[in-house]
């Protein structure tokens, strides 16, 4: 994971115990650096409004993941307000306790963040805080989590997602509301014509397709048994989408995968999207959703950034209420890194069109977090939950798995239906519920937990 960058801004007031305050500042810096953060800081602690204005101007265009205001001593809220109005980053207020000696109040740090919190609340700013010594593990963990979602928000503001074609008729769940996505996340949408993708695919040199095939042969041992013409069609689509994404500097794709890829190209787009989502022959994974589901791609981008691993968009196709199990399935676009290592993945045929290439494997066992940027109410909210993928035979062909819920599958199904949620959810391996909730609070998204 890339080192998180923190704007470390210590505040002091000269009428308090400055040597003690400087000791706290140095201890905090040492703890943050030891934890692995990269610090951007002023040469001296901020002690008055004029200095705060200078620092605000210097930090205004600096790419930081978290603004950490370290209240080394008491100060009124004017400096804090000046800083947060100019610096676009999540805000963390840190005060340090001092011994109750019966003597002089040396820092009065807590009163400082109390004033700051009131001022920020009045001005509708979100923030978190710690009242702890500089080496406090819980405080450092809170800082790390907020910086991680701050980095995610910063990446989203510069992210470009491509939409290839439009979602199929009747797939309202995949509707694109470009204005809402821009307002809340800052993402940009690049529209790409299907015909342009097809033209690029047909122009991919055979040598390039052969090179891709040679690498893929190392992962799938049955490609020679498939119809080679549509197989090469999928590989050409992969290369075309990869090239377009590089040229347009895209961070994800939502692709209208049917019916045109079958009727015009004679092959399945699923395998190509699996390879892109896995970062096959690429510097980084490129999250992909089928049916031009841009909110699915956005959700996968979020999960991928938090987990540092590929994410997968899937359908919910079955619920076993007695055993609290959910069957997850899609035609074959899950990244190969999600395959159960004990069951070899295969190249397969699309279940409805009977042409390659789709990925055919069982999702590997382990804890998974699932999520969805949902527009079921007309306004965006974050739907999230957690389960465990089981080491059992896959329920259907394609990329599929069986998820054990921590709660009633009937309640899961009721919420899915009565909330009118989308038929696609995205998942990633690991537990990222806390980080997702922290992110949702940061960007002002309501949360629905299922």
ROLOKE-635136 format. One line per 10 residues: number of its first residue (from 1); their letters; for each residue x, y, z of C-alpha. Coordinates in steps of 0.25 Angstrom, whole numbers. Layout:
! residues N
NUM) A) X/Y/Z; ...
! end
This chain:
! residues 450
1) XXXXXXXXXX) 0/0/0; 5/14/-3; 10/22/9; -2/31/14; 2/46/14; -3/54/26; -3/69/28; 2/70/42; -1/84/47; 2/86/62
11) XXXXXXXXXX) -4/98/70; 2/105/82; -1/117/90; 11/124/96; 5/126/110; 5/111/112; 17/102/115; 23/102/102; 35/92/105; 25/82/109
21) XXXXXXXXXX) 16/85/97; 28/83/88; 31/70/95; 17/65/92; 19/70/77; 32/62/75; 26/50/82; 14/50/73; 23/52/60; 31/40/64
31) XXXXXXXXXX) 19/31/67; 13/35/53; 26/33/45; 29/19/52; 15/15/48; 18/18/34; 12/31/31; 18/42/22; 17/55/29; 16/69/22
41) XXXXXXXXXX) 18/80/33; 22/94/36; 35/98/40; 30/103/54; 17/101/61; 6/110/58; 4/120/69; -5/131/63; -15/134/52; -5/141/42
51) XXXXXXXXXX) 4/128/42; -9/119/41; -12/127/28; 2/125/22; 1/111/25; -13/109/19; -8/116/6; 4/107/6; -4/94/8; -16/98/0
61) XXXXXXXXXX) -12/90/-13; -4/80/-6; -9/65/-8; -11/60/6; -19/49/11; -22/55/25; -21/68/32; -17/65/46; -18/77/55; -10/74/67
71) XXXXXXXXXX) -14/83/79; -1/83/87; -7/94/96; -20/102/97; -23/111/85; -36/118/81; -43/112/68; -39/123/59; -26/116/54; -34/103/52
81) XXXXXXXXXX) -45/109/44; -35/116/35; -27/103/32; -39/95/29; -46/105/20; -34/105/11; -29/90/12; -38/79/5; -35/67/14; -42/59/25
91) XXXXXXXXXX) -40/66/38; -34/60/51; -33/67/64; -23/62/74; -22/67/89; -13/61/99; -16/58/114; -7/63/125; -6/59/140; -15/65/150
101) XXXXXXXXXX) -5/70/159; -12/81/167; -3/91/161; -2/98/148; -10/94/136; 1/93/126; -6/90/113; -21/91/114; -21/83/101; -35/77/102
111) XXXXXXXXXX) -41/91/103; -35/94/90; -41/83/82; -54/85/89; -54/99/84; -50/94/70; -60/83/70; -71/94/73; -66/103/62; -66/92/52
121) XXXXXXXXXX) -79/86/55; -85/100/53; -79/101/39; -84/87/36; -70/80/35; -68/65/38; -57/62/47; -51/51/56; -43/53/69; -34/47/79
131) XXXXXXXXXX) -31/50/94; -19/42/96; -4/42/98; 4/42/85; 8/27/85; -7/23/87; -9/11/78; -24/13/77; -22/28/73; -12/24/62
141) XXXXXXXXXX) -22/13/57; -33/24/56; -23/33/48; -19/22/39; -33/18/36; -38/32/33; -25/35/25; -28/22/17; -42/27/13; -37/41/11
151) XXXXXXXXXX) -27/35/1; -39/28/-6; -47/41/-7; -35/48/-13; -34/37/-23; -48/37/-27; -48/52/-29; -38/49/-41; -44/36/-45; -49/34/-59
161) XXXXXXXXXX) -59/23/-62; -62/18/-76; -76/14/-80; -77/5/-92; -90/7/-99; -103/8/-90; -109/-2/-81; -119/-12/-87; -134/-8/-87; -141/-12/-74
171) XXXXXXXXXX) -128/-11/-66; -132/1/-58; -122/-4/-47; -110/0/-56; -115/14/-59; -105/25/-60; -107/38/-52; -94/45/-56; -98/58/-48; -100/51/-35
181) XXXXXXXXXX) -87/43/-37; -79/56/-40; -85/63/-28; -83/53/-17; -70/46/-22; -64/55/-32; -62/44/-43; -62/47/-57; -70/39/-68; -64/36/-81
191) XXXXXXXXXX) -75/30/-91; -69/20/-101; -77/15/-114; -79/0/-115; -75/1/-130; -62/8/-127; -59/-4/-118; -62/-14/-128; -54/-7/-139; -42/-6/-130
201) XXXXXXXXXX) -44/-21/-126; -44/-25/-141; -31/-18/-143; -23/-24/-132; -12/-32/-139; -11/-47/-138; 2/-46/-132; -3/-38/-120; -15/-48/-118; -5/-60/-119
211) XXXXXXXXXX) 4/-53/-108; -9/-51/-99; -13/-66/-102; 1/-71/-98; 1/-64/-84; -14/-68/-82; -10/-83/-85; -2/-83/-73; -14/-80/-64; -25/-88/-72
221) XXXXXXXXXX) -21/-102/-77; -33/-105/-86; -33/-93/-96; -29/-102/-108; -42/-110/-106; -51/-97/-108; -55/-92/-122; -43/-83/-126; -50/-73/-134; -59/-67/-123
231) XXXXXXXXXX) -48/-69/-113; -39/-60/-121; -50/-51/-122; -51/-49/-107; -36/-48/-106; -36/-37/-117; -47/-30/-108; -38/-30/-96; -27/-24/-104; -36/-13/-110
241) XXXXXXXXXX) -42/-9/-96; -28/-9/-90; -23/0/-100; -35/9/-100; -34/10/-84; -19/13/-85; -21/24/-96; -33/30/-88; -26/29/-75; -38/21/-69
251) XXXXXXXXXX) -39/15/-55; -51/5/-58; -60/1/-69; -75/-2/-69; -78/-10/-82; -91/-13/-89; -88/-28/-91; -100/-33/-98; -106/-35/-108; -96/-28/-117
261) XXXXXXXXXX) -83/-35/-113; -91/-48/-117; -98/-43/-129; -87/-34/-135; -74/-40/-130; -79/-55/-128; -72/-56/-114; -74/-53/-100; -68/-40/-93; -68/-47/-79
271) XXXXXXXXXX) -54/-53/-81; -48/-40/-85; -54/-33/-73; -49/-43/-64; -35/-41/-69; -36/-26/-68; -42/-27/-54; -30/-36/-50; -20/-26/-56; -15/-37/-66
281) XXXXXXXXXX) -3/-32/-73; -5/-18/-67; 1/-9/-56; -12/-10/-47; -26/-16/-48; -36/-9/-56; -50/-12/-49; -61/-16/-59; -76/-17/-58; -85/-24/-69
291) XXXXXXXXXX) -98/-18/-74; -92/-4/-73; -94/-4/-58; -86/9/-55; -90/9/-40; -85/-6/-39; -71/-1/-45; -71/10/-36; -73/1/-24; -62/-9/-29
301) XXXXXXXXXX) -53/3/-30; -55/7/-16; -54/-8/-11; -41/-10/-19; -35/3/-13; -38/-1/1; -34/-15/0; -22/-14/-10; -28/-26/-17; -38/-28/-29
311) XXXXXXXXXX) -53/-27/-27; -64/-35/-34; -78/-31/-38; -88/-42/-36; -103/-46/-36; -110/-51/-24; -117/-63/-31; -121/-72/-19; -125/-72/-4; -125/-84/5
321) XXXXXXXXXX) -133/-78/17; -131/-91/26; -116/-91/25; -114/-76/23; -107/-77/10; -107/-69/-2; -103/-73/-16; -95/-63/-24; -92/-64/-39; -89/-57/-51
331) XXXXXXXXXX) -86/-62/-65; -71/-62/-64; -65/-49/-61; -59/-51/-47; -44/-48/-46; -36/-61/-47; -29/-58/-34; -42/-61/-27; -42/-75/-31; -41/-86/-21
341) XXXXXXXXXX) -27/-91/-22; -31/-105/-20; -40/-106/-32; -34/-102/-45; -41/-91/-53; -45/-94/-67; -48/-86/-79; -63/-87/-82; -75/-85/-90; -85/-74/-88
351) XXXXXXXXXX) -97/-81/-81; -108/-75/-90; -100/-73/-103; -91/-85/-103; -79/-77/-108; -65/-74/-101; -59/-68/-94; -64/-68/-79; -56/-71/-67; -62/-84/-60
361) XXXXXXXXXX) -58/-86/-46; -62/-87/-31; -60/-74/-23; -49/-77/-12; -53/-79/2; -51/-67/12; -58/-55/18; -63/-45/8; -69/-31/9; -80/-28/-1
371) XXXXXXXXXX) -85/-14/-4; -93/-6/-14; -94/9/-17; -109/8/-18; -119/18/-25; -132/10/-21; -138/22/-14; -134/32/-25; -123/37/-16; -109/30/-14
381) XXXXXXXXXX) -106/22/-2; -96/11/2; -102/-3/4; -92/-12/11; -90/-26/18; -81/-37/21; -81/-52/20; -72/-64/18; -70/-71/4; -70/-86/7
391) XXXXXXXXXX) -61/-97/2; -73/-105/-5; -76/-108/-19; -80/-96/-27; -95/-95/-29; -95/-92/-44; -86/-91/-56; -78/-78/-58; -72/-71/-47; -80/-74/-34
401) XXXXXXXXXX) -79/-78/-20; -87/-80/-7; -87/-69/4; -91/-72/18; -97/-60/25; -95/-56/39; -110/-54/41; -123/-58/35; -124/-61/20; -139/-58/21
411) XXXXXXXXXX) -136/-44/26; -125/-42/15; -136/-46/5; -146/-37/11; -137/-25/11; -133/-28/-3; -147/-28/-8; -154/-18/0; -143/-8/-1; -143/-10/-16
421) XXXXXXXXXX) -128/-12/-17; -120/-14/-30; -118/-28/-35; -103/-26/-35; -94/-26/-23; -79/-24/-22; -70/-32/-13; -55/-33/-8; -48/-43/1; -46/-38/15
431) XXXXXXXXXX) -54/-29/25; -55/-15/21; -68/-11/28; -62/-1/37; -54/6/26; -66/6/17; -75/13/28; -64/23/31; -63/26/16; -78/28/15
441) XXXXXXXXXX) -78/37/27; -67/45/20; -75/47/7; -88/48/13; -94/35/8; -106/29/16; -103/14/20; -112/2/19; -106/-11/26; -111/-24/21
! end
